[in-house]
Amino acid sequence: MKKRIALLAAGCMLASLSVLAADIEVKDAWARATVPGQKAGGIFMTLTSAKGATLIGGSSTAAKSLEIHEMKHEGDVMKMRAVPKVALPAGKAVALTGDYHIMLMGLSKELKAGSTVDLELKVENADKKVETVKVKAEVRDLAGKGADGHGHHGHHHH
């Protein structure tokens, strides 16, 4: 009985599209679909570090470079700029869905709804060791819906 429960639990964890590596949990990773000729694209997700870490960059085969961006009000203007890192405090979910997000710069192809984008995030843990977290982000249309028509704020059935 215990073995069956463990297998069921493992299956549920796999089905949730969460990735656990380098003590980092990645949830709901998705990319916004692009239009032909578009050279940059946004990637969104929530990261949780069990012991505390820092997101310091990454790469993707879909683009020349991957940058961490911050959106911030400066006076009456919303500005977006690249930042070198984002702190991931121990046990606290950090949403890269608004103020902070990931940008793919120099896209090598159009990001089409229903496809996936592979990323390798570089994370520095508390003892300064850099580890790689592999992420697959589902590409959703401009309204944030996947190929199945469900938005990222809806309920997921597994």
C-alpha positions in Angstrom: 0.0 0.0 0.0 2.8 2.5 0.9 4.5 1.9 -2.4 1.2 2.6 -4.3 0.8 5.9 -2.4 4.4 6.9 -3.1 3.9 6.2 -6.9 0.7 8.1 -6.9 2.3 11.1 -5.2 5.2 11.0 -7.7 2.8 10.9 -10.6 0.9 13.9 -9.3 4.1 15.9 -8.8 5.2 15.1 -12.4 1.8 16.1 -13.7 1.9 19.5 -12.1 4.6 20.8 -14.4 6.8 21.6 -11.3 10.5 21.1 -11.6 12.6 20.5 -8.5 16.4 20.9 -8.8 19.1 22.7 -6.9 16.6 23.0 -4.0 14.5 25.3 -6.4 10.9 24.5 -7.2 9.6 26.0 -10.5 5.8 26.4 -10.9 3.6 27.4 -13.9 6.5 28.3 -16.3 5.0 29.8 -19.5 6.1 32.0 -22.4 4.0 34.5 -24.2 3.6 33.7 -27.9 5.3 36.0 -30.3 4.5 37.3 -33.8 6.8 36.7 -36.8 9.9 38.9 -36.7 9.6 39.7 -33.0 13.1 39.6 -31.4 12.2 39.4 -27.7 9.8 37.3 -25.7 8.7 37.1 -22.1 8.9 34.1 -19.8 6.9 33.9 -16.5 7.0 31.5 -13.6 7.1 31.2 -9.8 10.3 30.1 -8.1 10.7 28.8 -4.5 14.0 28.0 -2.9 14.0 25.7 0.1 17.2 27.0 1.6 17.6 30.4 0.0 19.4 31.2 -3.3 19.8 33.8 -6.0 18.7 33.7 -9.6 21.8 35.0 -11.5 20.9 34.3 -15.2 20.5 31.5 -17.6 20.2 30.6 -21.3 17.8 29.2 -23.8 18.3 27.5 -27.2 15.4 29.7 -28.4 17.4 33.0 -28.1 20.8 34.6 -28.1 20.5 35.6 -24.5 18.3 35.4 -21.4 18.0 38.4 -19.2 16.2 39.0 -15.8 14.1 42.2 -16.1 12.5 44.4 -13.5 9.6 46.8 -14.2 9.5 49.7 -11.9 7.6 53.1 -11.7 10.0 56.0 -11.9 7.8 59.1 -11.5 4.9 58.6 -13.8 6.8 56.3 -16.1 6.9 52.5 -16.0 10.5 51.5 -16.9 11.8 48.0 -17.7 15.5 47.2 -17.2 17.8 44.2 -16.9 19.0 43.3 -13.4 21.9 41.0 -12.6 20.1 38.9 -10.1 16.9 38.2 -8.1 17.0 37.0 -4.4 15.0 33.8 -3.7 14.5 33.9 0.1 14.2 30.5 1.8 10.7 29.1 1.6 9.2 32.2 0.0 7.6 32.0 -3.5 9.0 34.6 -5.8 6.8 35.4 -8.7 8.5 36.2 -12.0 5.2 37.3 -13.4 5.2 41.1 -13.3 7.7 43.3 -11.6 10.3 40.7 -12.3 10.3 38.4 -15.3 12.6 36.7 -17.7 13.2 38.1 -21.2 14.6 36.1 -24.1 16.6 38.5 -26.3 17.4 37.8 -30.0 14.8 35.1 -30.6 15.9 32.4 -33.1 12.3 31.5 -34.0 8.7 32.5 -33.4 7.3 31.2 -30.1 4.0 29.5 -31.1 1.2 28.8 -28.7 1.2 25.1 -27.8 5.0 24.6 -28.2 7.5 24.7 -25.4 10.7 26.7 -24.7 13.6 25.1 -22.9 15.5 27.2 -20.4 18.5 26.6 -18.2 18.4 29.0 -15.2 21.6 29.6 -13.2 21.1 29.7 -9.5 23.7 30.5 -6.9 22.9 28.8 -3.6 23.9 29.9 -0.1 27.4 28.5 -0.3 28.1 30.3 -3.6 27.8 27.1 -5.7 26.1 27.8 -9.0 23.7 25.1 -10.2 21.6 24.8 -13.3 17.8 24.4 -13.1 16.2 23.1 -16.4 12.8 24.5 -17.1 10.3 23.8 -19.9 7.9 26.7 -20.4 4.6 26.2 -22.2 4.0 28.9 -24.9 0.6 30.5 -24.5 -1.2 32.9 -26.8 -1.1 36.6 -26.2 -4.1 36.4 -23.9 -2.1 33.9 -21.7 -4.0 30.8 -22.9 -2.4 27.5 -23.8 -3.2 25.5 -26.9 -6.1 23.9 -24.9 -7.7 27.3 -24.4 -7.1 27.3 -20.6 -5.5 30.4 -19.1 -2.8 30.3 -16.5 -5.1 31.5 -13.8 -7.7 28.7 -14.3 -8.0 25.4 -12.6 -5.8 22.6 -13.6 -7.2 19.1 -13.8 -4.8 16.1 -13.6 
